[in-house]
Amino acid sequence: MTEFKVGDKVEHSHYGAGEVKYGPYEKLGTTLTGYYLVEFGYTDKCLGVHGANLTPAPAFKVGDKVTHRLFPGPFTVHSGPFPYSDGAEGAFYVIEKPDGFRAVSPANLTPYDAPDSGPSSETAGRYYVYDGVAYDLWGRYVDNDGDAWQFAEVTGVCGEMPRLVMMDDLTDGTLAEIVRQFGPLVRI
């Protein structure tokens, strides 16, 4: 049985889409375990539901615009999710790229946000400020030699200096190193 955590988006065959608010827990007065309190869209109350009756909500829907952590985008979700044929846990999606279709793991996809004028409360985590300049971590940049750069997957400790990767030869370095050696960087 799949374990869920608070905040997970789930689906139930009868109640529809919902969000886990508490659990797992043991049902009061019994030894039955694996229950969750789930808030469904049609009511403002949480319902106690056994985890076996819940499935993870799909991360993306057909037609969603997404970006891939390794390829410039945006792309369109063409189909999915599909289970892996070898029985591996999880699922994959098919995205439409200019040169065809590609099967991808949802772990490599993020929803596409159209470029905006700068940080807002909704997108503040997307930006990293260095030396007074706000860099969009989802954006692509060009240096003073005309080489294109994009930010590598952001992982590690919160506040860690993000890394950039040159798009045509995979040279990489921290934002500070790249700005110092090849800057200034201009968003493209």
Disulfide bonds with the S-S distance in Angstrom:
none
